[in-house]
Amino acid sequence: MSSAVVVGAGVFGASTARELALRGWDVTLVEQYAPGTVRSASGGDTRLSRVAHGEADWYAELSRVARLQWLELQESTGTRIWEPVGVAWFARTEGGFEERSRASLDRIGVPYEWLAPDEAARLYPSLRVDDLVGVLFEPEAGVLHARRATQLLVSLGEAAGVRLESGRRVPDDDPRGDVVVWACGPWLASLFPEHVDVKVTRRDVFFFGADATWRGAPGFCEYDAAYYGHGEIEGLGVKVAPDLPGDEINPDTLERMPLQSWQQAARTYAAHRFPALAEAPVIGARVCQYDLSSDTHFIVDRHPERDSWWLVGGGSGHGFKHGPALAEYVVDCIEGKREREPFHALGERTGDAGLRTASYG
């Protein structure tokens, strides 16, 4: 039996460890804190799951597969990790991300609605539309309970034979395994600075108190304004997340208290796009981080000097939803069943695939 060590129990690591175990590998999963820790990029309360990725069909198809896998995990375990509320994209201009996404959704056969601004007003208890040219609505999209889903993947991995170990591993430890997968999220760049070009930046997320009419309201993304969020879910409140450039941070030492400037940005946006929230109180906040590759593509590649080591990361703020489907791809690459995509390679990257809001900046 081949052995593998997976370092990091975020969504990429937990999914990969489980997939390896399901294929008969002897797997050890190592986590320095705890699965679902708020210090990780997978530790938030919620994440949007959507198929639209501009013209990038590879990610759109992977996201669609992952959604079905998340639903299967929910059904098989009875653990609620999915909210089937849909996701709306607020288009400010013609010919932008939303139009490119429509062409991609057509190519791969994903249902969507293209709504005139006035039609889109029905999606939310309150929505300003006079500065929109249209709204792309994905009815099959939704919201994942991120921390809960990550912890579920770890538990299912253990049920499949994965050994979960507590501790911190670094390259000098030279972990023993036929394969070592370094799926370290925000820590990947600091462990492999000569090979991984990833920036770790802070993001502050806010939840606004709203009445019961916001229950079941769709998730939303405004690509050009760089905001996203969702309606009322499980008492959290209405999520409004500024996707603005953030300071580079150390995920180990960052004190996770929200910044007043980010709260004001969220409040200003909420009042503009959802006028009924203009006076709503902030009832919760999270300080998380993105591990941003320079072009928003993921990193999946062999270490250039250690053939048995694989580096997996660069979730870039849009990675969580792909977890279980990405794991199948990663393990296929490890087992030699397919070649990794050239856009996932280590090394210098140029351009911007534009796979997440605000990625252009």
Buried (B, 14 or more C-beta within 10 A) or exposed (E): EBBBBBBBBBBBBBBBBBBBBBBEBBBBBBBBBBBBBBBBBBBBBBBBBBBBBBBBBBBBBBBBBBBEBBBEBBEEEEBEBBBBBBBBBBBBEEEBBBBBBBEBBEEEEBEBBBBEBEBBBEBBBBBBBEEBBBBBBBBBBBBBBBBBBBBBBBBBBBEBBBBBEEEEBEBEEEBEBEBBBBBBBBBBBBBBEEBBBBBBBBBBBBBBBBEEEBBEBBBBBBBBBBBBBBBBBEEBBBBBBBBBEBEEBEBEEBEBEBBEEBBEBBBEBBBBBBEBBEEBEBBBBBBBBBBBBBBBBBBBBBBEEEEBBBBBBBBBBBBBBBBBBBBBBBBBBBEEEEEBBEBBBBEEBEEBBBBBBBBEE
